[in-house]
């Protein structure tokens, strides 16, 4: 296992923990946004919550509420963008998933999704069951259990106890390695900058990064794309059915 990857996991987890200490001014702005939203002043709520994100504050609750406010102001693309960002912080949150699914159902593009292998779907479901920070916490608990059982195995004078503690150590070590792999996958997924959302009402996808190139297909606000590369104000993207093309960078925003 690469130590760089392990350090990346530790950095992300510690960064998330550091964000837990929120200043009173930020909490006050968030609550003021909640009051504006409840009063039906959705534009004011957007201004307050977006201001927090622009100042570097991020959380599932902040992005979830900002997504709700954007949805109320008929900014479907930005609502989906915020729900997707909220889901990265809380991948198992049912409310976020439901709102995101409903928002996607309101988009104009209904693109067929390429089928995935069973193992790929299975692994993705496991990684997305909890946040990377939660998986890391499980890793810490398992590591402590491995150490405790290993100590019993070494110090015990009874053969039966040493035998079963050795088996338990091997099993727990295997679980720890598996959980660490899941944690690393979760961190990579959470820090990936390859997915983006179309924010303009309509965008023509070209065959090349040029205005005079052939039109391939058209995408509408709220559609999710995978960014494959960029050249001079253009992004090469792929949609869920596998088709690729080039679209202006200004038409999308990375999740």
C-alpha positions in Angstrom: 0.0 0.0 0.0 1.4 3.4 -1.0 2.3 5.6 1.9 1.2 8.6 -0.2 -2.3 7.2 -0.5 -2.4 6.6 3.3 -1.2 10.2 4.0 -3.9 11.5 1.6 -6.5 9.6 3.5 -5.3 11.0 6.8 -5.1 14.5 5.4 -8.7 14.4 4.1 -10.0 12.9 7.4 -8.2 15.5 9.5 -9.4 18.3 7.2 -13.0 17.1 7.6 -12.5 17.0 11.4 -11.1 20.5 11.4 -14.2 21.8 9.6 -16.3 20.6 12.5 -15.2 23.7 14.5 -17.5 26.3 12.9 -17.3 30.0 14.1 -20.3 31.6 15.5 -20.5 34.0 12.5 -20.8 31.1 10.1 -23.5 29.4 12.2 -25.3 32.7 12.4 -25.2 33.2 8.6 -26.4 29.6 8.1 -29.3 30.1 10.5 -30.2 33.4 8.8 -30.3 31.6 5.5 -32.7 29.0 7.1 -35.0 31.8 8.3 -35.0 33.4 4.8 -35.8 30.0 3.2 -38.7 29.4 5.7 -40.0 32.9 4.9 -40.0 32.1 1.2 -37.1 34.5 0.5 -35.2 31.9 -1.6 -32.9 34.4 -3.3 -31.8 35.7 0.0 -31.2 32.2 1.3 -29.1 31.5 -1.9 -27.0 34.6 -1.3 -26.3 33.7 2.3 -25.5 30.1 1.8 -23.5 30.6 -1.5 -21.5 33.3 0.3 -20.5 30.6 2.9 -19.4 28.2 0.2 -17.4 30.9 -1.6 -15.6 31.5 1.7 -14.5 27.9 1.8 -17.2 26.4 4.1 -18.5 23.1 3.0 -20.8 20.5 4.6 -23.6 18.2 3.5 -26.2 20.3 5.3 -25.0 23.5 3.7 -25.0 22.1 0.1 -28.3 20.3 0.7 -30.1 23.5 1.8 -28.4 25.5 -0.9 -29.6 22.9 -3.5 -33.2 23.3 -2.1 -33.0 27.0 -2.4 -31.7 26.8 -6.0 -34.5 24.4 -6.9 -37.0 26.9 -5.5 -35.5 29.6 -7.7 -35.8 27.3 -10.8 -32.0 26.9 -11.2 -32.1 23.2 -11.8 -28.5 22.8 -12.8 -27.1 24.5 -9.7 -29.6 22.6 -7.5 -28.3 19.3 -8.9 -24.7 20.4 -8.5 -25.3 21.2 -4.8 -27.1 17.9 -4.2 -24.2 16.0 -5.8 -21.7 17.9 -3.6 -23.8 17.2 -0.5 -23.9 13.5 -1.4 -20.1 13.4 -1.3 -20.1 14.4 2.3 -23.0 12.1 3.3 -23.3 9.3 0.7 -25.9 7.4 2.6 -28.3 10.3 3.3 -31.7 9.4 2.1 -33.1 12.9 1.9 -30.2 14.0 -0.4 -30.6 11.0 -2.6 -34.4 11.5 -2.9 -34.0 15.2 -3.8 -31.2 14.5 -6.2 -33.3 11.8 -8.0 -36.3 14.1 -8.2 -34.2 16.9 -9.6 -32.7 14.6 -12.2 -36.2 13.6 -13.2 -36.9 17.2 -14.0 -34.1 17.4 -16.6 -34.8 17.3 -20.3 -32.1 14.8 -21.1 -32.9 11.2 -20.3 -29.8 9.3 -21.5 -29.5 5.6 -21.4 -26.9 4.4 -18.9 -24.2 2.0 -20.0 -24.5 -1.3 -18.0 -21.9 -1.9 -15.4 -20.4 -5.2 -14.4 -21.8 -6.7 -11.2 -18.5 -6.4 -9.3 -18.2 -2.8 -10.2 -21.8 -2.0 -9.0 -21.2 -4.1 -5.8 -18.0 -2.3 -5.0 -19.5 1.1 -5.7 -22.4 0.4 -3.4 -20.1 -0.6 -0.6 -17.9 2.5 -1.0 -20.9 4.7 -1.1 -22.6 3.1 1.9 -20.7 5.6 4.2 -18.5 8.6 3.9 -14.7 8.1 3.7 -14.4 9.6 7.2 -16.8 6.9 8.6 -14.9 4.1 6.9 -11.7 5.5 8.3 -13.2 5.4 11.8 -14.1 1.7 11.2 -10.4 1.2 10.1 -9.2 2.7 13.4 -11.5 0.4 15.4 -10.4 -2.7 13.5 -6.7 -1.7 13.9 -7.2 -1.5 17.7 -8.9 -4.9 17.7 -6.1 -6.4 15.7 -3.5 -5.1 18.1 -5.5 -6.3 21.2 -6.0 -9.8 19.8 -2.4 -10.0 18.7 -1.3 -9.2 22.2 -3.5 -11.9 23.6 -2.0 -14.3 21.0 1.5 -13.5 22.1 1.0 -13.4 25.8 -1.4 -16.3 26.3 0.1 -19.5 27.7 -2.9 -21.7 26.8 -2.6 -23.3 23.4 -6.3 -23.1 22.6 -6.4 -19.4 23.4 -3.3 -18.7 21.3 -4.8 -20.7 18.4 -8.1 -18.9 18.3 -6.6 -15.5 18.9 -4.2 -16.1 16.0 -7.2 -17.0 13.8 -9.1 -13.9 15.0 -6.0 -11.8 14.3 -5.8 -13.0 10.7 -9.5 -12.5 10.2 -9.5 -9.0 11.7 -6.4 -8.1 9.7 -8.1 -9.1 6.5 -11.1 -7.0 7.4 -8.8 -4.0 8.3 -7.1 -4.3 4.9 -10.5 -4.5 3.1 -11.8 -1.5 5.0 -8.7 0.5 4.3 -9.1 -0.3 0.5 -12.7 0.9 0.8 -11.6 4.1 2.6 -9.0 4.9 -0.1 -11.6 4.4 -2.8 -14.0 6.7 -1.0 -11.3 9.4 -0.7 -10.5 9.1 -4.4 -14.2 9.3 -5.2 -14.7 12.3 -2.9 -11.7 14.2 -4.3 -12.2 13.3 -7.9 -12.7 16.3 -10.2 -14.0 14.4 -13.3 -17.8 14.8 -12.9 -19.6 18.0 -13.8 -23.1 19.4 -14.3 -24.4 21.4 -17.2 -25.5 24.8 -15.9 -26.7 26.5 -19.1 -30.2 25.9 -20.5 -28.8 24.3 -23.7 -25.3 23.4 -24.8 -24.2 22.0 -28.2 -21.6 19.3 -28.0 -19.0 19.5 -30.8 -16.8 17.0 -32.6 -13.8 19.1 -31.9 -12.8 22.1 -29.6 -13.8 24.6 -32.3 -16.9 26.7 -32.8 -17.1 25.7 -36.5 -16.7 22.0 -35.9 -19.6 19.5 -36.5 -22.4 19.4 -34.0 -22.7 15.9 -32.4 -25.5 16.2 -29.9 -27.2 18.7 -27.5 -27.3 18.7 -23.7 -29.6 20.6 -21.4 -29.3 22.0 -17.9 -28.8 19.5 -15.1 -27.2 16.8 -17.2 -24.2 15.1 -15.6 -21.1 14.6 -17.7 -17.7 13.1 -17.2 -14.8 15.5 -18.0 -12.0 13.7 -19.9 -9.8 16.7 -20.7 -9.6 20.4 -21.5 -8.1 22.5 -24.3 -8.3 26.3 -24.4 -11.8 26.9 -23.0 -13.2 23.6 -24.1 -13.8 20.4 -22.2 -13.9 16.9 -23.7 -16.9 15.2 -22.0 -18.5 11.8 -22.0 -22.2 11.2 -21.2 -23.7 8.1 -19.5 -24.3 6.3 -22.8 -20.6 6.5 -23.8 -20.8 9.3 -26.4 -18.1 11.9 -26.2 -17.6 15.4 -27.6 -16.4 18.9 -26.8 -18.3 21.6 -25.0 -17.4 25.1 -23.7 -15.9 25.1 -20.2 -18.2 27.9 -19.2 -21.3 25.7 -19.8 -20.4 23.2 -17.0 -19.2 23.2 -13.4 -17.2 20.4 -11.8 -18.9 18.8 -8.8 
